[in-house]
């Protein structure tokens, strides 16, 4: 058995390992290929030395993909300069500010949707989602897989866009079909909030690891994420199917990791009671989210193919993925009742209300007996905030929860009273009322379905 070691320039992620290994294995006579991203080398074993490809042949085979081979250790390309890093960080901070601004902006606050709303309203509701919380989930997911998709399809200019087209096409088809089924069959395809939170956390952890790898953190470079791709590849027979299956799967799975906007629209499709109406609602919404996703897709291919900008764009993508992953994990911890930044802030308010203020603002007994038979719990929603910050009610008593919606924004419209009321409360303008039995004594919290609104504290005595 003959063995030869070559050194590689141009690898930057685990997907590069998979792509090069798969390409070299196709050469006749090759028995084994061992490739290392961290060591920038490949060890090829073959039946004979004649069967081992030369440096010239490997460069011919993979140069157009951005890889170069040599028999000696090559000088590694210079990393981003301090000026380049500073420029990328400034752009990153600007994107974060814009994201947070749009997420809390009242620009699209007039777009309330219900099952009877015009499809144009659902389309603009989708645009709002694409510019805010859905960008964190779906946009972050799309950024996290661009390394693999652009690298695999960089030989032909048109094929570079193919995985992104498959992703967005699969997303549209999935939203349309499952939207129709939601309308026709009810909640058959509706995940529980906790199940969605667990799936979202798992996806976000994967995004976090990929983001660290894109930033060049050596500890995370050792995590072999390419094993999942190998497993999928082993199931299929044709190369085209192997390369295109993952974008289709990723596009479809976005239906099941919903942001607050998606949850609202899925509920309206459910309430429509019609296959065609549910299909139309989810299709219009998905089309609204499409522009920002196409922008991410287009920029990924363009910047990755430009040597001048590829390293900077990859560094920026890594920062954005980390940001989106962290805020998403933090918000889902709130849904699962795991301590997070929002819960700490909510439980230790800057100014505590007096007993008289709490009684007057929050919990109002309907009957003035010493032991009230029922009580009212009042809350107001203004923009992206809930008031008052502390509410006190009595345990074990029928409670009427009155929520006044004073122009809620985005996710704030989907109220999740964790431990108090089992379902998401989708607000309509004005007064909204639900009834429940106050649970046992303890401290509870209320936020939106994505747990992105600063939670308020409910004290049950």
Secondary structure, 3 states (H helix, E strand, C coil): CEEEEEEEECCCCHHHHHHHHHHHHCCCCEEEEEEECCCCEEEEEECCHHHCCCHHHHHHHHHHHCCEEECCCCCCCCCCCHHHHHHHHHHHHHHHHHHHHHHHCCCCCCCCCCCCCCHHHHHHHHHHHHCCHHHHHHHHHHHHCHHHHHHHCCCCCCHHHHHHHHHHHHHHHHHHHHHHHHHHHCHHHCCCHHHHHHHHHHHHHHHHHHHHHHCCCHHHHCCCCHHHHHHHHHHCCCHHHHHHHHHHHHHHHHHHCCCHHHHHHHHHHHHHCCHHHHHHHHHHHHHHHHHHHHHHHHHHHHHHCCHHHHHHHHHHHHHHHHHHHHHHHHHHHHHCCCCCHHHHHHHCCCCCCCHHHHHHHCEEECCCCCCCCEEEEEEEEEECEEECCEEEECCCCEEEEEEEEEEECHHHHEEEEECCCCCCEECCCEEEEEEEECCCCEEEEEEECCCCCCCEEEEEC
